[in-house]
Amino acid sequence: MPTLHLDSSIWPGDASTSRAVTAAFRGEWEAQHPDGTVIHRDLAADPLPHITDDGFTAGNEDPLRATLARELRTIGSR
């Protein structure tokens, strides 16, 4: 089972206490799970994009209605 290592501090390297904590945890985890997988994400270096209104409502509406609305917006913008 993989583990997810998230860093989000704007402070690089040794300037960040939270990065030091996550690095220490990761080191211990890897020592105890030599065949394990670590997925690392640095949210300060590679931030997640903002969610769009289409993304927010994607799971909350009928797919046919969403497709029709998108096509109508496209036709209306011509």
N, C-alpha and C positions, 0 to 999 in steps of 0.2 A: 504494500500500500504506500503510495507516494505521500510526501509531506509538502506543504506549501509554505515557503519562506517569503513573507512580505516585508518589504522595507518601505517606509513612507516619509521618513524624516528628510527635511530639506537640507540638513547638515550632512556634509560628506564625511566618510571614514571615521577617524578618531574623534571628531567633534560631536558625534551623535551617540548618546548613551543607549538609545533604543536599538541602533544598528549593532552596537557591541553586544547587547543582550541577545538579539536574534542570531548573531554570528556564533555566540557561545552555545546557544541551544542547538543550532544546526550542527556544529562540530561534535557535540555529544551525541546527537541523534545519529549522525553518520558513523560515528565510532561503534555504536550499538547495532546499527543496521547497515553493514558494509555493502549489501546488495540492494539497498533501498534507493529510491529515486527522490530527488529534491527538485521541486519546481520553484524557481526564484523569480520574484517580480519586484522591481524597484519602482514604486508608484511616483516617486519624485522625479526620477530620470525619464520614465516613460508613463506619463499620466493616462488614466482612463479617459476616453472622450465623454463629453457631456451627453446625456441621454436626450434624444429628440422626441418630439410629440408622437411621431409614428412608432418609435421604439417603445415608448411608455405604454401606449395603448394597444400594441400589437397582440398581446395575449388576451385582451379584454373585449375584442369585437369579432364579429362574424367575418371570416376571411373573404367571403364573397363580397360583402358590403365594403370592406377595406379596399379590395381590388377595384371595385366599381368607383369608389370615391377617388382613388388615386388616378384612374383613367379619366374621370371627369375633370379633375384638376389639370391634367395634362392637356386635354382638349381645350379647356378654358384658357390656358396660357398661350395658345397659338395665335 
